[in-house]
Amino acid sequence: AQSVTQLGSHVSVSEGALVLLRCNYSSSVPPYLFWYVQYPNQGLQLLLKYTTGATLVKGINGFEAEFKKSETSFHLTKPSAHMSDAAEYFCAVSEYGFQKLVFGTGTRLLVSP
Amino acid sequence: GAGVSQSPSNKVTEKGKDVELRCDPISGHTALYWYRQSLGQGLEFLIYFQGNSAPDKSGLPSDRFSAERTGGSVSTLTIQRTQQEDSAVYLCASSFVQGENEKLFFGSGTQLSVL
């Protein structure tokens, strides 16, 4: 069965600092991997996704993630945090495309001035 | 509408009562999903509708939960005889294109509180 582990329920960074949100997955077949973001009082939005091909995936708002099969990881990074990046981030895996996405428990990103 | 709409945004009910949660997907989206987000948990898949196919109900936690989708559009999630452990945010999502170009759009959710 597929599963996702997000390390750290909260991550705090200073504005301008590197953002690193960790995600490890378990899947019996080549997975589809996703990062979603949820801003306060808004629905989840897709940040980026990995399906096949290039392992470094670029998403919206300067975020990117790298699929590392050997490490079963799909960590999310951004070189320089902005105050507007404060939100909750969810990693997800699917073995069936977009059906039955399995989500992690989420990581709340806090950005201080 | 411009996005996935869910109503009500908040619902408080007494244990043992039935509740209905509504989802209006984006017009033209053929796929519709229900997820549940409990406190401290990830999003839990509940049910998936795709076009006229039989829904995938494999995520429904018990027979107190049911969902329907009328006319390939609006969906209603019904929870009968609610229990306190049903308290959670119920999220609806819809999408149009299957395959690698598919993209899920989520609603803002219904916060259900069972007293």
Interface residues (C-beta under 8 A of the other chain):
Chain A: V4 Y36 N41 Q42 G43 L44 Q45 L46 T51 T52 F90 A92 G97 F98 Q99 K100 L101 V102 F103 G104 T105 G106
Chain B: G3 V4 A31 Y35 G40 Q41 G42 L43 E44 F45 Y48 D56 S58 G59 L91 A93 S95 Q98 G99 E100 E102 K103 L104 F105 F106 G107 S108 G109
